[in-house]
Amino acid sequence: MAVLGFVAGVGVTALGPGGVLVTIGLFAFTNLSPAQIAGTAMVTNITTGVLAAAAYTRSGQLRDRSTRRTALILAATAVIGAPLGVVINKGVSSQAFGILLGAFVAAVAALVWYRDRHSPVDTSHRHPSPITVVALGFGVATASGLVGVGGPVLAVPLLIALDVPVLSAIAAAQVQSVAIAGIGTLGYFAVGVIDWRLAAVIAIPELAGALLGWIVARALPIRTLKYTLVVSLLGLAPYLIFHG
């Protein structure tokens, strides 16, 4: 789980969806209940999100006004969305949600690929309207609260599909991830399902991976990041569907 935490950290800051690897690992390698898995994964997302947000502030993405506005709106939606996901967790089987999440991840990957192939090259920093960001953020926060995945696993590809630049999408999603993880952790802590020892084993190497991922994201070409994201999502989708 420590090794998986490191790899997940790299994925969080380099691509966005790395945090889901923690949830998958807890499903595959432990006997924890769905609530314990979600709660434990949530804890690891707090420290990773804080480090990632700080890193992208330093590199300039979160100093951009449009990116900062998108990030703050996404974070605000977590106030309602994340607790709702925690409540829903009690009534949804892991099998049903695994199928739904896997299908959604595959659809998002296809959408990112299609938009990259059929959209004109544009280097401007376009961001969707606040209403669109609210709707997107609420859906992401609810799904994240439900299974304990970091918000970037869903927010990053959706923002990219809406023509937000890759690094700006990753940066904005990290801010939301902190809010989702913090609020979600409180919800799962209230019902006493968090495995703190396992969370520490994962979170410490995950921080090191997140720092490396930030460096990788700034070094690789944007199109390489997009295609790596698509391949990662398509690779995860079957596992989520059939493992659940």
BELWODA-V342661 format. One record per run of one state. SS is the DSSP state (hx for helix, st for strand, lp for the rest). FROM is the first residue (numbers start at 0). TO is the last residue. If there is no record, write none. Layout:
ss-><SS,SS>
from-><FROM,FROM>
to-><TO,TO>
//
This chain:
ss-><lp,hx,lp,hx,lp,hx,lp,hx,lp,hx,lp,hx,lp,hx,lp,hx,lp,hx,lp,hx,lp,hx,lp>
from-><0,1,14,16,29,33,58,60,63,64,89,93,118,129,147,151,161,165,190,195,219,221,243>
to-><0,13,15,28,32,57,59,62,63,88,92,117,128,146,150,160,164,189,194,218,220,242,243>
//
